[in-house]
Amino acid sequence: MFDDLITYHAPPPNRVIACEADVEHHLSEAAVMLAFAMHLLRTVPDLMHVEIHPDGEHGKRFDFQGWLQTHDFTMTSSLGSTSYGGMYSDRSGRTLTLSLIPGRGDVVADVNGQSFVAECKGGVINTKHSGQTSRLRKGLCETVGLSLATPIVVGRRQFVVVPKTRTTEVLALKMAHRAQQAGISIALVDGRGNIFDIRPDDAPEMNETP
């Protein structure tokens, strides 16, 4: 898989003891978007094109163009005012569009009458700091909420995608059944870009409240 999705940062003094080796591993929202886009291109039959819709801050924190070039995607045309917005393609003919268009979903793909839309969040994946683990939980809740605000469309699969940590895994398992009832799939991504689908069957049984 990928060895260059994580960015490393020295933590502020109040978070040093909460992370491994005094270095925080940030799996940014941009990295999560790229990992899920690559996952769709790898796993969905006949899919040859994916769109990613970052905002300006994502591009400041992660080198989209450099990452894509490292992984054999070359920019073939530019789009918008940023240096990285545009169309990219690889040798096999797969294409990826980066465009700063709001309200379209973070990752979008269409193939054979089916569409995929994902809302993504990032976070620090190697910390026990309460503030950062709270942000991870909040990120998962926010992405589910955004997906719930989107109308259900026949043939569209909705995903929420966040970093895989113990915190997000526990919460995702609790939410999986209710999310599935709303037509939302929860996926977790690790630091190497592996995607893990959270299924309701994986969650422990819970007694219904009378």
C-alpha positions, -999 to 999 in steps of 0.1 A, spaced: 0 0 0 11 36 6 40 47 28 35 85 24 0 93 35 10 103 71 26 136 79 47 139 110 46 168 135 62 175 168 33 178 193 28 208 215 41 204 251 8 194 265 5 165 241 41 151 241 35 123 266 3 112 248 19 101 216 45 75 206 81 85 203 72 122 208 60 125 172 23 128 162 12 109 131 -14 130 112 -36 113 87 -50 145 72 -84 148 56 -67 152 23 -49 119 28 -81 101 38 -97 114 5 -68 101 -16 -68 68 2 -105 62 -4 -103 74 -40 -76 50 -47 -96 23 -30 -125 29 -53 -103 28 -84 -88 -5 -72 -120 -23 -61 -150 -11 -81 -154 -30 -114 -151 -9 -145 -145 23 -125 -120 45 -143 -126 80 -130 -129 95 -95 -134 131 -84 -120 146 -52 -133 179 -39 -110 194 -13 -111 229 1 -82 254 0 -70 244 35 -65 208 25 -42 218 -3 -21 239 21 -16 210 45 -10 182 20 8 181 -14 -19 166 -36 0 170 -69 33 157 -55 15 127 -40 -3 118 -72 28 122 -93 46 99 -69 19 73 -76 20 76 -114 -8 101 -119 3 129 -142 -16 162 -145 -31 164 -180 -51 196 -176 -55 223 -150 -87 234 -133 -94 265 -112 -69 288 -96 -48 264 -75 -16 247 -86 -30 212 -80 -66 215 -93 -71 196 -125 -73 163 -143 -48 135 -136 -43 102 -154 -21 71 -150 -7 47 -176 -37 24 -174 -61 52 -184 -76 58 -149 -83 94 -143 -88 116 -112 -102 151 -110 -92 175 -82 -116 204 -81 -125 228 -53 -163 226 -58 -182 227 -26 -213 207 -18 -205 177 -41 -191 153 -15 -154 148 -7 -149 118 -30 -174 111 -58 -175 84 -85 -201 71 -110 -200 39 -130 -226 16 -146 -256 35 -131 -242 34 -96 -226 63 -77 -204 66 -47 -202 96 -24 -179 99 6 -175 124 33 -141 123 50 -123 135 81 -87 132 93 -70 132 126 -40 122 147 -38 84 147 -11 76 174 -22 97 203 -41 91 236 -46 128 242 -82 134 252 -86 165 230 -74 147 199 -94 115 206 -124 137 211 -118 153 177 -117 119 161 -151 110 176 -165 144 166 -152 139 130 -170 106 127 -202 122 140 -199 151 117 -194 130 86 -224 109 95 -245 140 101 -235 155 67 -245 123 50 -278 122 68 -285 157 54 -281 144 18 -312 130 1 -313 93 -5 -309 86 -43 -315 53 -59 -282 37 -70 -261 60 -48 -239 45 -20 -230 69 8 -198 65 29 -182 82 58 -145 77 60 -123 85 90 -89 73 104 -88 39 119 -80 42 156 -93 24 187 -115 54 194 -131 55 160 -135 18 157 -154 15 190 -177 44 180 -182 31 145 -193 -3 157 -219 14 179 -232 35 150 -230 9 123 -265 -6 125 -282 28 127 -260 42 99 -269 12 77 -306 18 83 -300 54 69 -282 40 39 -247 51 51 -216 28 52 -188 36 77 -152 29 65 -120 33 85 -86 40 68 -53 32 84 -20 50 79 -11 30 48 -44 35 31 -60 2 38 -98 5 40 -118 -14 66 -156 -16 62 -175 -15 95 -205 -38 93 -234 -41 117 -227 -78 121 -194 -70 136 -209 -49 164 -217 -66 198 -254 -73 204 -272 -46 224 -304 -50 243 -333 -28 230 -345 -2 255 -382 -8 264 
